Amino acid sequence: MEISIKLSQSDYESLRDGTPHGSAAHEAIDKASRIEHALGGVLFEGYSISCDEGQARAILDAARRCCPHAVRDIEKAIAFAR
């Protein structure tokens, strides 16, 4: 199952910095795509991380440690993919 996690730039940077190099989560984070789009006149700038469920769960665990305000967005992305 492919999961797409959308994060703000600051959340992305916190997760990238807080995830061990060489881990499955870090590999997915490193491959993230930069996104910019407007929704309702509001510009969103951030990153989209495409990953499988195992990587998403590892990213979620990392977020709980180093970026707790991203946890809800990651949980929603996992639930949406099901």
Helices and strands as residue ranges (DSSP letters): E 3-8, H 9-18, H 24-30, E 33-39, E 42-51, H 53-66, G 68-70, H 71-81
